[in-house]
Amino acid sequence: MRREQAGAVRAGRRAAWIVPGGTGTGLVRLWVMLMAWLLLVGGGMAQAQESGPPYPPVLPGKALLFPQDFGAHPDYRTEWWYITGWLRDAAGVERGFQLTFFRVRTRIGEDNPSRFAPRQLVLAHAAVADPASGRLRHAERSGRAYPGLVEALEGRTAVRVDDWFLAGGDSTQAGYRSRIEAEDFGFELDFTPDRPPVINGREGYSQKAPDPLNASYYYSRPQLAVRGTLRLDGEPVAVSGHAWLDHEWSSEILPAEARGWDWIGINLADGGGLMAFRMRDHDGRALWAAASTSARDGSVRIHPPAEVRFEPLRHWRSPRTGIEYPVEWAVTVAERRFRLSPLMDDQELDSRASTGAIYWEGAVRLYEAGEGAEAEVGGEVGRGYLEMTGYAERLRM
């Protein structure tokens, strides 16, 4: 191994860490991990001068193209590939899992010819919701981009941090492979799609706030069939299930008037998919909302803010942080009303020891429901993931 390669591996591993207790997704996790990375590599980088062209804006009217858009978009500020799902073993035990890779353009060192210049960072995060132990198993890694070791490639899905990776997406029919190995858990999972990507928003332009510049390019892959091996405390077990993949890229982060957001990605029992989110203001009211529903045949319906409503039904107080989270919800999308219930209440990430952020993300079940908190709840109609941010304090992004 050449000296430069060895240095890159050591740098990547010095920037890897494991934080017990939880997980997160989307922009909150990106910001948490980026701030931790900056602390790890030292204040010199944090105070370095930005260079290079500005971040391009996210604008409507740009059609997504595949397989090119399965890959990285390095000119944009932030990007993430995010997989969540439910796994079942041969004994019928069910667990939730999550895997995310981030790419960050720092605009630092773009005029520096060194391959160690931190122009791009890649960050990875994985977790398993394990009801048997009553906790989230959780690990993170990060590093500055270096070919073959820490990278996010263009043209197809190929992201890695050292020996953690997510790869695939060579075509709309191609599947994905992943591998994660952490201190007390790991997995090797294969994901197989049965339909083209679901294009969210207006042809992939997903507005996140009243200001149209607060937006991302966004597509989803619902109903991915999953097979592979899960390891808990070194013991391997064969698992199968279904997963959901989100891929977004953007140049804007959280608008000043927003405190946080609530998001769900659900694989429906009828073979369809449901994605919905709301951005909350400082008083807890909906600042913006949107949803996409897709059918087994690949048809998609886009829902505007007026058709999406989140209503908290039951709260859980964290014994560690004292924060209350609404862990059961009534969610209305157009003419349908649902009830969300968690796989387990305690799916909170408390990372105060490293970065200070606290939020909740976890596996949930979806039920058909009527009106009101006491309304009769029907049968289970889906499973997926819920994320809630900004319940401790406003995210500083």
N, C-alpha and C positions, 0 to 999 in steps of 0.2 A: 504494500500500500504506500502510495506517495505521501510525503509529509503533509501536503495541503489537504489530502483526503482524510488523513488521520486527525488533523486539526479540526476539520469540519465535523467529524464524528464526535470528538470530545466536546466541541462547542454545543452540538445538538444535545448530547446527553447531560451536559451541565445545565442546559435550559429545560430539561425534563423534570417533572415532579409529580407526586401523587398526593392528592388531597382527599382524606376520607370524608364520607358523609353525604355526597350528592352529585348533582349534575345540572346542566343548563343547556340552552340552545340559542340559535339565532344571534342577534346583535349583542345581547347581554353577555353570552359566553365569550364571544369574540373580544369584547371590551375587557372583560375580566382577565382573560388569558393574555391579551396584548399588554395590559398594564403590568401583569406579573413578569412577562418577558422583559419589558423595559427595565424593571427593577433588577432582574437577574443579570442583564448584560451591563448595567451600570448607567449612571447619570450622564455620561458623555454622549451616548446615543440619543437620550431623551432630549438633550439640548442642542443636538446637531441641526444645522441649517437644512431646510427642505430644498430640493432641487428637482429639475425635470419639469415636464409639462404638467398642467393642472389635471385633476381628476375629471374625466368626462361626465357630463350629466346623464341621468337616466330620463329618457324622453319617450313619449308615445310614438307609435308609428314604425318602430323597428321590429320586424318579424324575427322570431327565433328560428334558427336553422340548425338541423341535426344531421350528422353527429357533431358538428363543430361546437355547438353550444353546450355539449356535455362536458367540454373541457374548460380550462381556466381562461379568465379574461383579465390579464395582468395589468391593464391600464386603469381599471376601476379600483376604488379604494379598498373595498372589502368583498369577500366572496365566501360562500360556504356550501358544502355538501353534507346533508344531514339525514341520517337514516334512523328511524325509530320502529319498534315493532314488538310483538308478543311471540314468545317461544314456548313450546311444550315439549317435555321429554316423554320417554316411553311409559313412565309411571303416571303421566297425566299432570305433573307439576308444571305450573305456568309462571313465567317471569317476563318482565319487560326489559328491553335493552335499547341502547342508544349509542350511535357513533357519529361523530362530526369531525370534518376536516375544514379548516379555515385557511384562506390565503389573504394576506394583508399587504398592500402596497404602501410603504412607509413614506415615499418621496424623500428618503434620506440616502445619500450616497449614490444617486443616479448618475453623477458625473465622475464617480470613482471607478477605475478599471478593475479593482481587486474583486476576485470572486467571493471574498468574504464581506464585501460591502452589504449592509442590511437593506437592500432595495426591496426585497420581498421576504415576508415571514410566512411560515406554514405552521399551523397549530392544530393539534388533534385532541379529542376529548371522547371518552367512552365511559359507559356506566351500565350496570345491571341492577334492576329492581328485584330484590330477592325477598319475597314475603316470609320465607322460612326463617330468615335471620332478622327480618324486620328493618332492614336498612338498605341503602343504596351502596353498591360497590362502585368505585369511581376512580378514574385516573386521567392524567393529562400529560401531553408532551408538546414541545415546540422547538423551533430552530430557525435560523436564517436559511434561505434557500441555497442549496448546493446540489448540482446535478447528480442524480443517482442516489442521493442520501436524504435530502429534504427538498421536496419539489411538488409543484402543481403544474402539470403539463397542459398545453393547449391541444384542441382538436378531439380529445377523448377524455374520459374520466380516468385520471392517473395521478393520485395524490398520496404522498407518503411523508412520514417523519420517522427516519431510521427504519425499524422493522415493522412499524404499524403502516398499513396501507389500505386503500380502497381503489379498485381498478376495474375497468370495463367500459361500457358505453361506446363501443366501436360502431354501433348502429342502433336504431330504435328497437331492434329485436334482441340485441345482445344483453347478457346479464352482467352482474357485478360480482367481484370477489373481495373479501376483506379479511384482515388478520389483526388481532389485538392481543398483546400479552402484557398484563400488569401484575402487581405484587400478589393479589389474592383472587384474581379472575382473569379470564381471557376467552377469546372465541375466534373461530375460523368459520365464516359464514358465506354461502353463495346465495345470490338474489337473482330470481328469474322473472322478467316482466311478461305480461300477457297482453299488453296493449301499448299504443304510443303514449308519449308524455301528455299530461294534462297541462295546458297552457293557462296560467292564472291571469286574472285581470283582463286588460285590453290587449290581446295578442302578446301577452307576456309582460306588459307594463303594469305593475302592481303598485297602485298609489297607497301610501301609508298614513297620510295626514291631509288636511285641507290644502296645504301648499303642494302643488303637483310635483315640485322638485324633490319632495320626500317620497321616494319611490324606489323600487328595485325591479330588475328583470327576474322573473320567477316562473318556474315550472315544477310539477310534482310527478312522481311515479307511484301511484297507489297500487295496492294489491300485488306487491312483489312476493312471490313464493320464496320461502327461506328454508334452507337445509344446511346443516353443519354440525360443529362440535362446540359446546360450551364447557369451560373449565371453571370450577369454583374450588378454591383452596387446593388446587392441583389435581382434582378429580374430574376426568372428562366424562361428558354425557352427550349422546346424540340428541339433537333437537330439530324441530321443524316449526313452521309458522308462517306468518305474513308480516310484511314490513311496508313502510312508507318512506320514500326518498324525496326530499326537497333540495333544490339547487337554486340559489339566489346570488345576484351580484349587484352592487350599488356603490354610489359615491357619497351618499348622504346617510346620516345616522339619526339619532332621536331628535325630533323637533323640540324647541325650548318649552312649548306649552304642554308637552306630554310628560307624564310621570312613569308610565310603564304600559304593558300590554298583556292581553290574554289571547292564546292561540291554541287551536286544536287541529290535528290531522288524524282522520279516522278512516279505517278500512271498514266499509259497510258489509253486513252479512249477505246482502243481495248481490255482491260483487262490485258495487260502486265505491265512491270515495267522497269524503266531505272535508274540506279545509275551510276554516273560519277564523277570523281574528278581530279584535277591537283594540284600538289605541285609547288609553285613558288619560284624561286631563288631571290636574292637581286636585280636583274635587271628586274624582272617581267616576265622572261622567264619560260617556263615549265621545272621543274626539274624532274618531274615524272607525269604520268597520267595513269588512268585505268578506265574501265567501265564494267558493267554487264547489259545485256538486257535479260529480261525473257518474256515468252509468257504465255497466259492464260492456256495452257496445262501443264505448269510447266517446259518446256524446257528452258535452260539457255545458253547464249552465252557470253563468256568472251572476252573482248577486250584489247589488249596490248596497251602500250603508243602510238605507231605510229598511232593507229586508233582513238585517242581521241584528240580533239582540242577545246579550249575555246577562243573566240574572243570577247572583249568588244565592244558594239555598242553605248550605251548611258550612260552618267554619271549623277549622282545626288550628289549635295553638301549638306552636313548636315548643317542646320542653327545653330546647337548647337556647333559642333566641327570643322566645316570648312573642313572636310575630304570629298574627292570625292570617290564615289563607283560606279563601273560599274553595274548598276541595270538592264540593258538589255544586253543580250548576244546572240551571235551565237554559238551554240554548235554542233560540228560534231562528230558523233560516227559511225565509219565505213562508209558505203555508205549513211547514212542519215544525213541531216542537219536540225537543229531546231533553233527557236527563243524563248528566255526566256523573259517574261515580268512580273513585280511584281504586286501583288495585290494592293500595295501602295508603293510609293518610300521610305517613312520614316519607315524603319524597322531596325533602328540602335540601338545598345546597347551602351550607354555611361555610363560606371561605374567608371569614374575617381574619384568620391567622395569616393568610397570604395576600389577598387583594381587597378584602372588605365588603365584597358583594354577597348578598343573601337573596335567594329566590327559590321558586318551587317548579319542578318539572317532573312528570311521571306518567306511568301507564294508567289508562282509564277505560271504563266500559261505557257504552252509549246505549240508552234505552229510549224507546218511544214514550212520549208523555203527553198529558193533557195540560190544561191551564192551571196555574196556581201552585204554591209550595206543597199543598196537600193533595194535589191531583193524583189520580191513579197512574201508576207507572206500568207500562206494558213490557213486552219481552225485550231482551237484548237485541240490538240491531247493528252493533259495530264495536270495534276496539281500536284504540290508538293511543295518542299522547296529548297531554295538556301542558302548556307552559304558562306561568304567571310571573311577571316581573313588576318591580316597583312597589311592593307591599311593605318593604322595610323602609325605604326612602327612595327618592327619585334617583334613577340611574344617571350618573354623570358621564355623558358620552359626547 
